[in-house]
């Protein structure tokens, strides 16, 4: 679904270094993808969707949850990256459809990682 986007992201030395760890995969398997998606929706709504984020560029931790890893890997970690990589305006509140798009990118990346590491 996001093949072209993922190809571009993979060419970025920074973005391509993000991978799920065995601990992340274990967590996802324990919680289930539906719960991980709920976490992603919550993180995006609270940390990325507002029109003004005082700590933009620093609001997404580099580790601690599979969604955080996916956000950095897919350049949906801050409004600056969203604007650069996804052409979503930086200084406006994200619409419901933009939030859905971001969550779907995150979940697609996670599913791809899960397939890659389970084979």
N, C-alpha and C positions, 0 to 999 in steps of 0.2 A: 504494500500500500504506500509506503514512504521510501521506496527503493532509491529514488534520486536524491532525496534529502539525506538518507543514511550514507550514500556514497560520498556526498560532499562533506558530511561530518567526519567520516572515516579518514578523509584526506587531511583533516586538521590534526596536527601532532597533539594538541591539547585535548580535543574531544575524543580522539581514538584511544587515549590511555585509560579511559573509564571502562571498567568491566565489573560485572557482578562477582562477588567472592563466593566460595562455598557456603559461608555463613549467611550471605544474602539469599542465596538459593534455598537454603534450609528454612529461612524465615518465610520466604514466599510460599514454599510448599506447606509449611505449618499453617499460615494464615489464609492462604488461597488467593487467587488472582482477584476475586470480587472484593475482598477486603483491601488488598493493595490498591485497587482502583479507587476505593473510597478514601484511602489515605491520600492518594494523588489529588483527588478532587478537593479535599480539605486543604492540603498544602498550597495548591494553586489559588484557591479562593482567598486564603488568608495572606499568603506571602507574595503573590505575583499579580493578582487581579486588581488591587486598588490603583487609582489613578496617580497617587503619590506614595512612594515608598522611601522613607527617610534613609534607609541603609541599602539602597539598591546596589546590587553587585556583591553584597555580603550577606544577603538574607537566606541563602541556601547553603547548608553545611556541605562539606566535601565528602562526608561519610556519616554513617549512623542509621541510614535507612535506604533500602533499594531505590526508592523513588528519588531521593537526593542524588544518588549516583546517576540515575537515568536522566534527571534534569540537566546535569552537567554534560553528560554524553550527547544529549540532543539539543543543547543550547536553549533550553527553556528555564534556565536557572535564575535569570533576572530580566528586567525590562530592557536593558541595553542589549543583551544577547538575543532576546525576542525580536527586537527591532532589526538588528544586524542580520540574523540568520533566517528569520521567518517573516520579516517585513510587517510586523505588528507594531503600531505606533506606541512610543514609549510613555507618553504623558496623558493617556486616557484610560479610564476604567475598562478592563477587559469585558467584552460581551460574553453572554452565555455560550455562544457558538465558538468564540475564540478560546474560552476555557475548555470546552469539549474537545476542540482540536488539540490543544496542548496535552490534555490527559490522554487522548488517543495516541499521540506521538510517544509519550512516556510508556504507555502500556505496550505498544507495538515493539519498542526497543527492549523492554523487559521480556516479552514473549520470545523475541529473537535470541536474546541472551540465554534464556532457559533452554531453548531448543539446541543451541550451540553447545552448551555445557552438559546436556543430558545425552548427547550422542557419542 
